[in-house]
């Protein structure tokens, strides 16, 4: 059944009215478009009066740099670099983009990742753009070749082109990170250029290599130590690789900070540490193989070392073999409590770190019995580390429970000594033992040896006061 108008209008009249309505709609749409265009003109005219647009270019540029540096810190490995802030501000407005492209520090970090299948902007064009926009600012360059095939691949071919853009600017490099898994003859020209170059601004060098005999390979290729022209500002080196080769590193006589990973032999460790005469801070990550028993072998002497951090299962090995008479800071992170127990036992029994002022121990494993708990930190350990001022223990409940009596008011490290570690200024313990926090702080205050900062879990006492400003001596009944 077909519905028909009840007012008697025919088809022709209805069609005419439809046409009229479409015309009215079209006229309204045209007026709306004109209004939107006029509004856009007004918005462009009023934009300069907005506070952000009235900022001087120098101020806006400084804001951009601060935001960019928060997510792209060159002092951290390139895996933590992010460029979302820079990308976002370039899309806000034409002025923002113009200011960003003219702000050289925004373009100093070059994160170059070459893969078998390259997508997006070609890497050499990206490098060229960053180098041009960074002007004369120091460069922070990370090159990672994520291709392990031995034959020539797109990633390796692009590396040659990228290297051609980087080599003329090696004298501007402040941080250089080089991560390569498979050695190939295509890299030889780059190593040779680095070998003869000067690096007057280089401060940090990170080198991550595969499991090849790098030293033999470089000897065959004719490559020698990098930056033979000099790198007087170099102070920090990170080296990860199964085989150590000084040929991949610049001159080491100015280096004070070293991070190691992967090397797994006494000979390798001894060789690499001997090359750093001014080493002040050493960070060692997990090793690729088990280190052999160093018993009967000469200790590895690092006479200037003041800070040592080790993570993994080799903490006991390091505490046994390392000879660092000036060591002041020691950090141990291991998932195996017996190894930590062994490391601390060595420190206690030998007294080899008498100047130790800061000790941090972290483990997340659950000991099976009391023998595996951190009971090694006892009165004898305190005697072996008399100058300790900062202590951090992050361990399961049984481990902390075994240690707490050492610091409790009723315990003494020896007859006649009422306060263990009299120089102690900060203590951080996890997990939280509420019933001992206030008592410990109050006892130290009453005996004239207050702990400036005492933390257990999320609870922190500063100079004897809790977060609510209450004096702990008034809280003890």
Buried (B, 14 or more C-beta within 10 A) or exposed (E): EEEEEEEEEEEEEEEEEEEEEEEEEEEEEEEEEEEEEEEEEEEEEEEEEEEEEEBEEEEBBBBBBEBBBEEBBBEEBBEEBBEEBBEEBBEEBEBBEEBBBEBBBBBBBBBBBBBEEBEEEEBBEBBBBBBEBBEEBBBBBBBBBEBEEEEEBEBBEBBBBBBBBBBEBBBBBBBBBBBBBBBBEBBBBBBBBBBEBBBBBBBBBBBBBBEBEBBEBBEEBEBBBBBBBBBEEBBBBBBBBBBBBBBBBBBBEBBBBBBBBBBBBBEBBBBBBEBBEBBBBBBBBBBBEEBEEBEEEEEBEBEBBBBBBBBBBBBBBBBBBBBBEBBBBBBBBBEBBBBBBBBBBBBBEEBBBBBBBBBBBBBEBEBEEEEBBBBBBBBBBBBBBBBBBBBBBBBBEBBBBBBBEBBBBEEBBEEEEBBBBBEBBBBBBBEBBEEBBBBBBBBBBEEEBBBBBBBBEEBBBBEBBBEEEEBBBEBEE
